[in-house]
Amino acid sequence: VVKFLLRFQVYCEYGMVHVRSEKGSSKGKDYCILFNSQWAHLPHDLGKASLLQLQDQTASVLCSPSDVPDGGFNNQIPMVMRGNCTFYEKVRLAQINGARGLLIVSRERLVSSFLEVLPNLYLLPQSFGSSVKGAMYAPNEPVLDYNMVIIFVMAVGTVAIGGYWAGSRDVKKRYMKHKRDDGAEKHDDETVDVTPIMICVFVVMCCSMLVLLYFFYDHLVYVIIGIFCLAASIGLYSCLSPFVRRFPLGKCRIPDNNLPYFHKRPQVRMLLLAVFCVSVSIVWGIFRNEDQWAWVLQDALGIAFCLYMLKTIRLPTFKGCTLLLLVLFVYDVFFVFITPFLTKTGESIMVEVAAGPSDSATHEKLPMVLKVPRLNSSPLALCDRPFSLLGFGDILVPGISCLACQEF
């Protein structure tokens, strides 16, 4: 008898149950399950898995013979609720009454260190009707995750483009300084020279924000989302403005006025660009939880933000570069490897905040990551990690280091 659990135990592996209706032309749907491979060996290919009748017994916990329906479970897979007795008792009753397998369903959330999954197998009768069949299998994880290749290309491309952009800016700035005629380009080539004091203040702010997010995540996460929308709009505007300025249309300026910012009489095309960038951020902010396509906007805004930071930030001294890398190293080591010894749950503050607390009421995630959905069908993608993530820090720190190599 196959025993399946929809809750984490000491030893378990991810598997999948493919469910389809006996009526109609439904192609079926895969659901996440957990199973013990020491008790049951599932086929790796769906084509080799037995398609058996699923019997909805979620109104029962299958702890006594009275819970068994008339006629038993002849070559069927009953679905029963968790609780009231041991798993051994449930399995024994199912086996005695002719079951080919057993699905033990829990209405509680399935929690891992990265993601919360709602076990919704108990909704099968409502989704597929009363007559459904299921095949249980555990496909192997792919050797190569193509989504990781996409993230690698995006990250390396961002560092390369940002480095080239910043380098060409510095060359142009030196040339204009030599010509003593940099007034016209001064605004476009503004940079921020990072000093040791700014680095210390930045790290203290990061530490404070991380600790505050750990304790008040559900409230501050919306503040971080708002800051990301604003910063991403500025970054997208900065990245697109050089291309918009090449267009011959829209060079006219708005009329004289006393409004903030508009009193500078910006060009119509630049004003339209600003509206477009803000609109993109607003659209992402509204539909940020749409897994099918919102990740594309998040990645585009994230790359634009990283490019803007690489173009703007400048480390003028080798001492500042060394200090930045050193304090970031200490910051990472402390919040990833030391804080597990200080928290009650044993989880690091960095991982808890980056993944979102398991007890979060909002289930919101921090947006400072590039995310790409897993392109391969696998239990890991279905059950635990449907997206591959890369934080902005893993792009900005190598990018700033490359800029420092160019600078010195």
Long-range contacts (C-beta under 8 A, 24 or more apart in sequence): 1-91, 1-94, 1-95, 1-99, 1-100, 1-101, 1-102, 2-35, 2-39, 2-40, 2-42, 2-77, 2-100, 2-101, 2-102, 2-136, 3-35, 3-36, 3-39, 3-40, 3-87, 3-91, 3-102, 3-104, 4-33, 4-34, 4-35, 4-40, 4-101, 4-102, 4-103, 4-104, 4-136, 5-33, 5-34, 5-35, 5-36, 5-82, 5-87, 5-104, 5-106, 6-32, 6-33, 6-34, 6-82, 6-103, 6-104, 6-105, 6-106, 6-110, 6-119, 6-121, 7-34, 7-82, 7-106, 7-108, 7-110, 7-119, 8-34, 8-110, 8-111, 8-112, 9-34, 9-36, 11-36, 11-38, 12-36, 13-37, 13-138, 13-379, 14-138, 14-379, 14-380, 14-382, 14-383, 14-384, 15-42, 15-136, 15-137, 15-138, 15-379, 16-136, 16-137, 16-138, 16-139, 16-379, 16-382, 17-103, 17-121, 17-134, 17-135, 17-136, 18-46, 18-49, 18-134, 18-135, 18-136, 18-137, 19-54, 19-124, 19-128, 19-132, 19-133, 19-134, 20-51, 20-128, 20-132, 20-133, 20-134, 21-128, 21-129, 21-131, 21-132, 21-133, 22-131, 22-132, 22-133, 23-129, 23-131, 26-128, 29-127, 30-377, 30-382, 31-120, 31-121, 31-124, 31-382, 32-110, 32-117, 32-119, 32-379, 32-382, 32-383, 33-103, 33-121, 33-136, 34-110, 34-383, 35-136, 35-138, 37-138, 40-101, 42-136, 42-137, 42-138, 43-137, 43-138, 44-137, 44-138, 44-139, 44-140, 45-137, 45-139, 46-135, 46-137, 46-139, 48-137, 49-135, 49-136, 49-137, 50-100, 50-135, 51-133, 51-134, 51-135, 52-76, 52-77, 52-100, 52-101, 52-133, 52-134, 52-135, 53-77, 53-131, 53-132, 53-133, 54-78, 54-79, 54-103, 54-124, 54-132, 54-133, 54-134, 55-79, 56-124, 56-125, 56-130, 58-105, 58-122, 58-125, 61-85, 61-90, 62-90, 62-93, 62-94, 62-102, 63-89, 63-90, 63-93, 64-93, 65-93, 67-93, 68-93, 68-97, 72-97, 72-98, 72-99, 73-97, 73-98, 73-99, 73-100, 74-98, 75-100, 76-100, 77-101, 77-102, 77-103, 77-134, 77-136, 78-102, 78-103, 79-103, 79-105, 79-121, 79-122, 79-124, 80-104, 80-105, 81-105, 81-106, 81-107, 81-122, 82-106, 101-136, 103-134, 110-383, 111-358, 112-384, 113-347, 113-351, 113-355, 114-355, 114-384, 114-385, 115-355, 115-384, 115-385, 115-386, 116-358, 116-363, 117-383, 117-384, 138-379, 139-377, 139-378, 139-379, 140-378, 141-378, 141-379, 141-380, 142-376, 142-378, 145-374, 145-375, 145-376, 145-388, 146-375, 146-376, 147-372, 147-373, 147-374, 147-375, 147-376, 147-387, 147-388, 148-372, 148-388, 150-372, 151-370, 151-372, 151-388, 151-390, 154-299, 154-303, 154-370, 154-372, 154-390, 155-370, 155-390, 155-394, 155-395, 158-303, 158-306, 158-307, 158-310, 158-395, 158-399, 159-310, 159-395, 159-398, 159-399, 159-402, 161-307, 162-306, 162-307, 162-309, 162-310, 162-311, 162-399, 162-403, 163-310, 163-399, 163-402, 163-403, 163-406, 165-307, 165-310, 165-311, 166-310, 166-311, 166-314, 166-403, 166-406, 167-403, 167-406, 169-311, 170-406, 170-407, 190-312, 191-311, 191-312, 191-313, 191-314, 192-312, 192-313, 192-314, 193-314, 193-315, 193-316, 194-313, 194-314, 194-315, 194-316, 194-320, 194-324, 195-320, 196-319, 196-320, 196-323, 199-320, 199-323, 199-324, 199-327, 200-327, 203-327, 203-328, 203-331, 206-331, 207-331, 207-335, 210-335, 210-349, 210-350, 210-353, 211-349, 213-353, 213-366, 214-349, 214-352, 214-353, 214-357, 217-353, 217-356, 217-357, 217-360, 218-360, 218-361, 218-362, 218-364, 221-356, 221-362, 221-364, 221-365, 221-366, 222-362, 222-364, 224-366, 224-367, 224-368, 225-285, 225-288, 225-364, 225-367, 226-285, 228-301, 228-305, 228-367, 228-368, 229-281, 229-282, 229-284, 229-285, 230-281, 231-305, 232-281, 232-284, 232-301, 232-302, 232-304, 232-305, 233-274, 233-277, 233-278, 233-280, 233-281, 233-301, 234-277, 234-305, 234-308, 235-301, 235-304, 235-305, 235-306, 235-307, 235-308, 235-309, 236-277, 236-280, 236-281, 236-300, 236-301, 236-304, 236-305, 237-273, 237-274, 237-277, 238-304, 238-307, 238-308, 238-311, 239-304, 239-307, 239-308, 240-273, 240-276, 240-277, 241-270, 241-273, 244-269, 244-270, 244-273, 245-269, 245-270, 288-367, 289-364, 291-373, 291-386, 291-387, 295-371, 295-372, 295-373, 295-387, 298-367, 298-369, 298-370, 298-371, 299-370, 299-371, 299-372, 302-367, 302-368, 302-369, 302-370, 302-392, 303-370, 305-392, 306-392, 306-395, 306-396, 306-399, 309-396, 310-396, 310-399, 310-400, 310-403, 313-400, 313-403, 314-403, 314-407, 315-400, 315-403, 315-404, 315-407, 316-407, 318-404, 318-408, 321-400, 321-401, 321-404, 321-407, 321-408, 324-400, 325-397, 325-401, 328-393, 328-397, 354-391, 368-392, 368-393, 370-395
